[in-house]
Amino acid sequence: MSYLEIQTVFVSTGQPTQEQFQHWVDTALGDENQDTEVLIRIVDEQESAELNAQYRHKNGATNILSFPFEVPDVAGIECDLLGDLVICAPVLEREALEQGKTLTDHWAHIVVHGVLHLLGYDHINDDEAEVMEHKETVILQKLNINNPYTGKQNNE
C-alpha cells in the first residue's frame, strides 16, 4: 500500500480530499504500489514560481513540479519514498477553466502525470511524450476520466 502525505499551504474551493488523492496515486502506481511513499504539497503561485526558477530555471508558476527521490548509494539504506509533487492550485484551477475540463478531472490528471514523472516517465522528446501520454490516458480511463489530450473517452 502506498503512504500519502498532503501538505496544504494554499487552500481554495474544489481541492480534492485525502481519499481522492490517495485513490489517484494508488491507481497511477498500479503494480508499483507496494510500500511506496509520496508527498503532495499544494502551493500558491509564488512558491511554485520560486521552485520552478530554482530547479528548472524557468520563470513563472507551473501546474506541477515533480521531485523524484534518489536513494543514496550507501550500503544498508532502503527507502520507500518515491518523491514529492508540488501542485500549484491557482494555475491548475485556471487551466481547468480555460480548457473546459472539470476541476476534479484536471486535479486527477495532474496527480497521475506527476506520479508518472516520479516513476521515471518524461515528455522531453516526442517518443517519450507519446509513451507517457498513452500511460496517462490508460490510467485516467480506469478513473472514468476522458483523455485529457483529445477530450474524448479513450476507447473512441
Phi, psi and omega per residue, in radians:
M1 nan 2.566 3.121
S2 -1.576 2.574 3.042
Y3 -1.853 2.277 -3.098
L4 -2.178 2.239 3.039
E5 -1.963 2.346 3.091
I6 -1.966 2.233 3.011
Q7 -1.981 1.993 -3.120
T8 -1.809 1.803 3.125
V9 -1.641 -0.524 3.138
F10 -2.160 2.264 -3.115
V11 -2.018 2.323 3.031
S12 -2.514 2.875 3.127
T13 -1.209 2.600 3.098
G14 1.528 0.043 3.102
Q15 -1.253 2.480 -3.113
P16 -1.124 2.806 3.068
T17 -1.474 2.899 3.050
Q18 -0.959 -0.732 -3.113
E19 -1.116 -0.707 3.106
Q20 -1.125 -0.845 3.102
F21 -0.981 -0.801 -3.116
Q22 -1.048 -0.776 -3.135
H23 -1.080 -0.768 -3.132
W24 -1.157 -0.762 3.130
V25 -1.113 -0.823 -3.137
D26 -1.059 -0.718 3.132
T27 -1.154 -0.728 3.121
A28 -1.141 -0.650 -3.132
L29 -1.240 -0.557 3.127
G30 0.900 -2.097 -3.115
D31 -1.241 -0.269 -3.139
E32 -1.405 0.033 -2.902
N33 -1.388 0.615 -3.115
Q34 -1.879 2.021 3.077
D35 0.839 0.928 -3.128
T36 -1.918 2.466 3.083
E37 -2.043 2.334 3.101
V38 -2.349 2.446 3.033
L39 -1.986 2.308 3.019
I40 -2.017 2.184 3.112
R41 -2.015 2.144 3.140
I42 -1.736 2.118 -2.980
V43 -2.218 3.031 3.045
D44 -1.614 3.133 -3.089
E45 -1.173 -0.577 -3.130
Q46 -1.120 -0.844 -3.133
E47 -1.148 -0.704 3.110
S48 -1.062 -0.788 -3.136
A49 -1.107 -0.709 3.124
E50 -1.106 -0.780 3.134
L51 -1.189 -0.681 3.124
N52 -1.094 -0.705 3.110
A53 -1.198 -0.763 -3.077
Q54 -1.187 -0.751 -3.003
Y55 -1.782 -0.424 -3.127
R56 -2.044 -0.093 -3.141
H57 1.007 0.673 3.109
K58 -2.145 2.540 -3.130
N59 -1.481 2.500 3.018
G60 1.609 2.866 3.116
A61 -1.321 2.709 3.093
T62 -2.340 2.816 -3.059
N63 -1.153 -0.700 -3.125
I64 -2.621 2.513 2.987
L65 -2.157 2.391 -3.125
S66 -2.010 2.312 3.140
F67 -2.180 1.528 3.108
P68 -1.096 2.464 3.108
F69 -1.504 2.308 3.086
E70 -1.902 2.029 -3.133
V71 -1.203 2.232 3.100
P72 -1.043 2.537 -3.134
D73 -1.446 1.239 -3.131
V74 -2.223 2.285 -3.114
A75 -1.015 2.367 3.058
G76 1.528 -0.075 3.126
I77 -1.642 2.134 3.048
E78 -2.195 2.497 -3.095
C79 -2.598 2.395 3.125
D80 -1.654 -0.017 -3.095
L81 -1.195 2.077 3.098
L82 -1.442 -0.698 3.107
G83 2.665 -2.998 -3.084
D84 -2.052 2.512 3.009
L85 -2.063 2.271 3.091
V86 -1.992 2.001 -3.069
I87 -1.932 2.233 3.104
C88 -1.621 1.792 -3.070
A89 -1.012 -0.799 -3.125
P90 -1.076 -0.684 3.116
V91 -1.163 -0.794 -3.132
L92 -1.059 -0.761 3.141
E93 -1.129 -0.719 3.123
R94 -1.124 -0.744 3.122
E95 -1.073 -0.773 -3.134
A96 -1.018 -0.778 3.133
L97 -1.125 -0.849 -3.119
E98 -1.104 -0.600 -3.072
Q99 -1.627 0.000 3.123
G100 1.160 0.582 3.135
K101 -1.854 2.666 3.037
T102 -1.206 2.582 -3.103
L103 -1.087 -0.751 -3.137
T104 -1.083 -0.763 3.128
D105 -1.104 -0.675 -3.134
H106 -1.215 -0.696 3.048
W107 -1.001 -0.830 -3.120
A108 -1.041 -0.782 -3.124
H109 -1.076 -0.784 -3.096
I110 -1.144 -0.672 3.098
V111 -1.134 -0.815 3.113
V112 -1.041 -0.802 3.114
H113 -0.980 -0.812 -3.139
G114 -1.133 -0.735 3.126
V115 -1.085 -0.699 3.114
L116 -1.100 -0.649 3.032
H117 -1.062 -0.742 3.128
L118 -1.089 -0.510 3.130
L119 -1.462 -0.049 3.071
G120 1.856 -0.013 3.092
Y121 -1.341 2.673 3.131
D122 -2.629 3.026 -3.137
H123 -2.428 0.645 -3.131
I124 -1.210 -0.763 3.087
N125 -2.012 2.965 -3.029
D126 -1.064 -0.716 -3.135
D127 -1.104 -0.789 3.114
E128 -1.124 -0.719 -3.132
A129 -1.081 -0.721 3.137
E130 -1.097 -0.769 3.125
V131 -1.117 -0.809 -3.102
M132 -1.146 -0.783 3.134
E133 -1.083 -0.693 3.094
H134 -1.081 -0.800 3.129
K135 -1.054 -0.765 3.108
E136 -1.024 -0.843 -3.073
T137 -1.149 -0.604 3.084
V138 -1.130 -0.784 3.125
I139 -1.136 -0.785 -3.133
L140 -1.118 -0.588 3.084
Q141 -1.066 -0.675 3.084
K142 -1.085 -0.438 3.126
L143 -1.664 0.138 -3.112
N144 1.032 0.725 3.121
I145 -2.037 2.343 3.131
N146 -1.026 2.701 3.038
N147 -1.010 2.036 -3.068
P148 -1.223 -0.232 -3.102
Y149 -1.607 -0.332 3.118
T150 -2.169 -0.330 -3.081
G151 1.415 0.053 -3.120
K152 -1.888 2.803 3.013
Q153 -1.067 2.590 -3.033
N154 -1.191 -0.297 -3.121
N155 -1.732 0.122 3.131
E156 -1.472 nan nan
